[in-house]
Amino acid sequence: MTKTGQELVSNIVSATGLPQGPAETELSRILNEAGLDPARATLDEIRTVMANYLQDVLSSVCDLSLFDYDSEVGA
């Protein structure tokens, strides 16, 4: 049987090596913001949400890097 929900969230967080409580809370928050119930989320749903989240984070970092670069060169 395929794992879903809180057991799946716990397993994913455990695999990251991050502190269990805060990481589970953050992952649940991200899933909720995407309109998913963490207690019922499937691996494919979590994968999609996390891919979008990572893309947003990387985009923000790139935007900040360009901002810092522009500030340093006086652009």
Backbone torsions as a table, in degrees:
resi	resn	phi	psi	omega
1	MET	NA	139.0	-179.7
2	THR	-77.9	136.2	178.1
3	LYS	-74.9	142.9	173.6
4	THR	-140.9	168.5	170.5
5	GLY	69.1	-145.6	-171.2
6	GLN	-62.4	-35.6	177.7
7	GLU	-62.7	-42.4	178.5
8	LEU	-65.1	-45.5	178.1
9	VAL	-58.1	-45.8	179.5
10	SER	-61.6	-42.1	179.5
11	ASN	-65.4	-41.0	178.9
12	ILE	-63.5	-47.5	-179.7
13	VAL	-62.7	-42.5	179.1
14	SER	-59.1	-38.3	-179.2
15	ALA	-68.6	-21.1	-179.3
16	THR	-77.0	-25.5	-176.0
17	GLY	82.2	1.7	177.5
18	LEU	-77.3	160.7	175.7
19	PRO	-56.3	125.8	-170.8
20	GLN	-55.2	-53.3	-174.6
21	GLY	-60.2	-57.8	-178.7
22	PRO	-62.3	-37.3	-178.6
23	ALA	-69.6	-39.3	176.6
24	GLU	-64.2	-41.0	178.6
25	THR	-61.4	-44.9	-179.0
26	GLU	-66.7	-44.0	179.1
27	LEU	-63.3	-41.6	177.9
28	SER	-62.6	-39.4	178.4
29	ARG	-63.5	-44.2	179.8
30	ILE	-62.2	-43.3	179.0
31	LEU	-64.9	-43.0	178.2
32	ASN	-60.2	-43.6	179.6
33	GLU	-63.1	-26.3	178.1
34	ALA	-86.1	1.9	178.2
35	GLY	84.7	18.1	-180.0
36	LEU	-109.1	147.4	174.6
37	ASP	-89.8	114.0	-178.8
38	PRO	-55.9	-27.1	-179.8
39	ALA	-73.5	-12.9	-178.5
40	ARG	-125.7	0.6	-175.0
41	ALA	-66.0	141.2	177.1
42	THR	-96.1	166.7	178.9
43	LEU	-59.7	-43.0	179.6
44	ASP	-63.1	-39.7	178.1
45	GLU	-65.3	-44.4	179.6
46	ILE	-64.7	-41.2	178.9
47	ARG	-59.5	-45.0	179.9
48	THR	-64.6	-46.3	-179.6
49	VAL	-63.0	-43.1	-178.2
50	MET	-70.5	-33.2	175.8
51	ALA	-64.3	-43.3	177.3
52	ASN	-64.4	-41.8	178.9
53	TYR	-61.9	-46.4	179.7
54	LEU	-62.7	-40.4	177.8
55	GLN	-62.1	-42.0	177.9
56	ASP	-63.6	-42.7	179.9
57	VAL	-64.2	-46.9	180.0
58	LEU	-63.0	-39.2	177.6
59	SER	-62.4	-42.0	178.5
60	SER	-64.3	-41.2	179.3
61	VAL	-64.7	-42.6	178.1
62	CYS	-62.9	-42.4	178.1
63	ASP	-61.5	-42.4	178.8
64	LEU	-66.9	-38.8	179.2
65	SER	-63.3	-41.8	178.7
66	LEU	-66.5	-39.4	178.4
67	PHE	-61.4	-47.1	179.4
68	ASP	-62.5	-41.5	179.9
69	TYR	-63.3	-46.5	-179.6
70	ASP	-61.6	-37.4	179.8
71	SER	-66.7	-38.1	-177.0
72	GLU	-73.0	-35.8	-176.9
73	VAL	-92.5	-2.0	177.5
74	GLY	76.2	27.2	-179.7
75	ALA	-75.3	NA	NA
